[in-house]
Amino acid sequence: MRTRQFDGKRLRAARRARELSQKDLGAAVGVKGPAVSRWEDGQEFPKGEKLPALAAAVGEPLDALFPADGPADLHLLRCDAGLSITQAAEVINASRVPVSNAEGGRRRLSEAYVKPLAQAYGVTEAELLAAQDVSFGVRPEGSRDGPATPRTIGEKINYLVQHGYVGQEAPSDEEIARLVNEHAGTTAVTTEDIVALREGATTEASDAVRAGLAHALQVNVGLFQDDAELGAEDRQFLESLVFLGSIHRGQILGLAARGNGEGLSAEMMAKINEVVGELRHKLPEAPGSE
């Protein structure tokens, strides 16, 4: 889910430059002064749909005051329009469920909802559909925001081989073929077949091969089902591999060396440790591990 970066100190500076009190700013966005104080002190964060009104109240461009992180998804479009989920649901005369499901990457919007939501969000229908793709893990072409979510069988193999073996050697094409055949109990694929899948020369595979690939790469068989579009849980799993790989390579811990002399806070380190603990069991086991 895409969000904008919020910095309470930056908001405070912009408010003071505008000679507004916390009470004045709160009134402009429909909250009390103490809420603004908590935002500026970093104790709480405003809802995403409040950010456009905050930026307008202090006379700052939204993108300058609250930069967006990556390409827009449905959540970001709604928030940038200043709408809550309830208000967006009212636009399409429905419950909150269709909007919530689409933003969470669980079920796409009905075709009948696309036009009214695009109008409410102030974007074209094409832009809304592109944002919906982002919500479902499909990254725009040329995006630098991490590796693209794999869709074909070969892309999924490549993704798992590249990101799923932190600190250990990934299986070769020959090894993958052997494990697939071992699981199938017959010669279902050759090494050349695996290469063809990974290079995109072929995109078809039998159910036995799909199940064997899941066995060989130690993932849930659902990851290799026919549907090109991955479910939210599968996308979370794939993102977790990249996240843990970044930790292993020192990219996250290396943040301390890039303009932050104090390093990561104890709270951030605790959060990283918590996430690592939650996701560790999802990684392929290292050879010889217990």
N, C-alpha and C positions, 0 to 999 in steps of 0.2 A: 504494500500500500504506500503510495507516494505521499510525502508530506513536505511542507516547507520548513526550512531551518528557522527556528525561533531563538532569538537572543534577547533576554530581558534587558540587559545593559544597553543594547542598541536601541531598543524601544524607549527606554528611559531618556537616552540622549536626544532622540528625535522628539519626544514629548516636550522636554525642557526647551529645546530649540524653538519649538512652536509656542512656548510660554503657556502650556496647558497644565492644569492640575490633574492629579490622578482621578479626581472626581469628574472633571470635565471629559477626560478621555473615556472613562467608564460610561458616562452618559451617552457618548457618541456611539458606543457599541452595545449598549443595553445591559451593563453590569454596574455594580457598585465600585466605588473607589478602592476599597480594600482588596478586591479581586485583581485590579490593575497592579496594586502594590505587590501581591504575591507573584504575579507574572514577572514583574521587573526584578524581583529578588530570586527568581528561579525556583520558587517553592511549588508553583503550579504552572500549567501551560494552557493558553486559550485554545478553544476548539478551532479546528482548521477553517471553519466557515466565518470565524471572527476576524481572520487576518486581513482580508480585503478592506473591511471597515476600519481596522486599526491603521492600516497604511494610509488610507484616505484621510483619516482624522488628523494625522501628523504631517500630511502633505508629502509623503514619500511614495515613489513607485513601488508596487507590490514586490516585483522581482528584486529590487535593490534592498528593501528592508527585510524581506523574508525570501531568500533565494530558494528555488525549487531544486530538489535532488533527483535528477534524471528526467526522462520523458514523462509527460502527464498521463495518469491513469484516470479512471472514472471518479475515484475519490478526490483527486486533486481538482478535476474540472468542477465538481460539485462545490467543493470548498471555495474555489476561486470565484464562483458565482455567488458566494455568500449564502448558500442554502444548506439547511440541515437535511438529514435523510428524510425526516417527516415532511418537510416542505417539498423536497424533490418527489416524494411519493404522491403528494397532492397534485403535482403537475400532471402526472399520468393517471390520476384518479384510481390509485391502487394502494395496497398496504405498503409498509416499509420493506417487505420481503424481496420483491424483484430488484429494488435498488441495492439493498444490502447484499443479495446473492451475487449480483453482477460485480459490485465493488470488491467482493471477497473472492472472485474467481470461481464461484461455484456453479452459476447458471447464467447464461448470456441473456441480455435484454430481449424481450419480445420485439419483433419488428415494429409493432404499433407504438412502442415507447420511444423509439429512436428519435423521430422528428421532434416531438414535444420537448424531450429532454435536451436535445441539441439547442433548440430555441431558448430554453430556460437557462442553459449554461453559457449562451452567447458564442457557440461554436458551430461549425458546419456539421452535417451528418457524418461526413467522411472523417472529420477530426474526432467526433464522438466514438465512432467505430474503431478508430486507431487507438484511442485511449482505452477502449474496452479490450482490445488485443493485449495492451500492456498489463491490464488487470488480470488477464489470463496467462501471463507469463511469456507472451510473444513480444520480443523486443523489436523496436523499429530498426529497419535496415540501416547499418552504419552507426548504430548506437554504441557508445563506449561504456555504457553502464553495466559492466560485467559481461560474462559470456552469455550468448544467446541461449534461450531455453531450447533444448533439443526436441525435435518433432519426429523425424524418421527413425527407423531402427538403427541405422548406421550412426546417426548423430547421437543417439542415446549411448551406443557402445563407446563412441569417441569421448563423449562427455565423462562417462564413468571411468574410463581408462585414464583420462587426463586428471580428473579431480578426485577420484575415489580411493586413491592409494597413497595416503599421506605417510611419507617416511618409509615407504616400501616399494618394491618393484611391481609394476602392473603386469598382468598376464599378457603374453604374446598372442598373436592371432592363432598360432598353432595350439597354444595352451587353451585358448577359448574354445576352439573347435573340438579339442579333446574332451573338455568338460561338458560341452553341449551333447556330444555323442554318448558320453558316459551316462548323462542324465536320461537321454532318450532311449538308451539300451540298444541303439543301432547307429549306423553311419548316416546321420541326418544332414551333416554339413562337412565340407572340407575346409582347409585353411584358406583356399582360394575363394570360397563362398563368403567367409568372414571378411576377407579383404574387399570383395565386391560390395558388401553391405557398407563397410566403413568408408569406401570411396564414393558411394552413391550410385554405383553402376547398377545396383538392384535395390529395390525397397520392399520386396516381398519375402515373407518367411512363414513357414508353417507354424501351427500352434506348438508343435513339439520343439521346434527350434527356438521359438520365443520363450518357452518355459525353460529350455536349456540355457539360454542366454542369461535369464534371471538367476539361474543356479550358478552359472559360471562367474557372474559378476556380483553375486551375493546381494541381490535386491529383490524386492517384491515383484512377483510375476506381472502385477498390474502395470508396472512401468513399461512393459513391452507389449501391451495390448494394442489392438488395431487403431484405437482412437489416437490421432496425432496430437490432440490437445490434452495436456496433462491435467490431472486434478490438483486441487490446492495442496493436498498432503504430499503428492509426488513432487510438486514444484518446491515445496518447503524442504524436502529431503535433498533435492539437488542443490538448492541454495546453501544448505548446511555444509555440504561437501566443500564448496568454494570457500565458505567462511572458515572452516577448520583448516583448510589448506593455507589460507592467508595467515592464520595464527602460526602454523608450523613454519612458514617461510619468513615469519617475523614482520609481515607487512602491517599487522595491527599493532603489535608491540612497538614497531618502529615509528609509530606516530609521534613518540616522544622526541624523536630526533628532527621532526619537521616543524620547527617554530613553537614547540611547547617545552620550555626548559624544565617544567615541573613534571613532565611525563603524564601518563594516564592517572586519573584519580583512583583512589581506593574503591570508590563506588563503581567506576567503570570496570576496573579489574575484577571486582566481585561479580559483576554482571557477565563478563566474558567467561569467567570460571563456571558460572551457573549454566550458561548456554552450552559450553563445552561438555559439561557433565550430562546435560539432557540429550545431547546429540552424539556422544561418543559411541553409544551402542549401535548407531546406524551405519558406522563406517565398516568396510570390509575388514575382517580380522587379519592381523599380521601373521605370517607363517610362524608356527611354534608358540603362538599366544595361548593362554589358558582360557 
